[in-house]
Each structure stands twice: as structure tokens, then as C-alpha cells.
């Protein structure tokens, strides 16, 4: 689904919802490198998932690069 979102509209990478998913992938990759912290990393991924999925649209579509909500590429 992530690749389809990127292919159809690359703006997804600029929005907070896309950036959080990329962060979650990095954290899941760290589980392989830091097995001592696998529980903490996994819980962090779950918490991030819950926060971003239940966040209002203004938060999910916020761009850290532009400092505001973006719905299309300016």
C-alpha cells in the first residue's frame, strides 16, 4: 500500500502520515540490529501507529518541510 501511495501521489512522503510510516519501518529494522530493545521498539511502533491513525486530518496531512497542512504539491 505504501508503494501505491508513493506511485500515485508522491506528496505522501512529505506528509506526517508518510514520514511516520517510514520511521516505523526504521524502528522495525532496528529490532534486528538491537535485539536487546526489541520489546521497547515494537511498543513504540504500536504507539506511533495508534497516534497517527487516530490523529485529525490536520495532523496527518501536516508537512514538516512546509510547516503547514498540504493536500497537494504547491
C-alpha positions in Angstrom: 0.0 0.0 0.0 2.9 2.3 0.8 4.3 1.9 -2.7 0.9 2.5 -4.3 0.6 5.7 -2.3 4.0 6.9 -3.4 3.5 5.9 -7.0 0.1 7.6 -7.3 1.0 10.8 -5.4 4.5 11.4 -4.1 3.1 14.1 -1.7 2.6 11.2 0.8 6.3 11.3 1.6 6.1 15.0 2.6 3.1 14.5 4.9 3.4 13.4 8.5 1.5 10.2 7.9 4.1 9.0 5.4 7.0 10.1 7.5 5.7 8.2 10.5 5.4 5.0 8.4 9.0 5.4 7.2 10.0 5.9 10.9 8.2 2.8 11.9 10.0 0.8 9.2 13.3 2.1 10.5 12.4 1.1 14.1 11.3 -2.3 13.0 14.7 -2.7 11.2 16.4 -1.7 14.4 14.9 -4.7 16.1 17.2 -6.9 14.0 20.2 -4.8 15.0 19.3 -4.2 18.6 17.6 -7.4 19.9 18.0 -6.2 23.5 15.5 -3.5 22.9 13.0 -5.4 20.7 10.1 -5.0 23.1 10.6 -1.3 23.5 11.0 -0.7 19.8 7.9 -2.8 19.0 5.8 -1.0 21.6 7.0 2.4 20.2 5.8 1.2 16.7 2.4 0.3 18.1 2.0 3.6 19.9 3.0 5.6 16.8 0.6 3.6 14.7 -2.3 4.4 17.1 -1.4 8.0 17.4 -1.1 8.7 13.7 -4.1 6.6 12.7 -6.4 8.4 15.1 -5.0 11.9 14.6 -7.1 14.6 13.0 -6.6 15.3 9.3 -4.7 18.5 10.0 -2.1 16.4 11.9 -1.8 13.5 9.4 -1.5 15.9 6.4 0.9 18.3 8.1 4.2 18.7 6.3 7.3 19.2 8.4 9.1 20.6 5.3 6.4 23.3 4.6 5.3 23.8 8.2 1.6 23.6 7.3 -1.0 21.1 6.1 -0.6 20.2 2.4 -3.1 18.4 0.3 -1.3 18.8 -3.0 2.1 19.7 -4.1 2.5 23.5 -4.1 
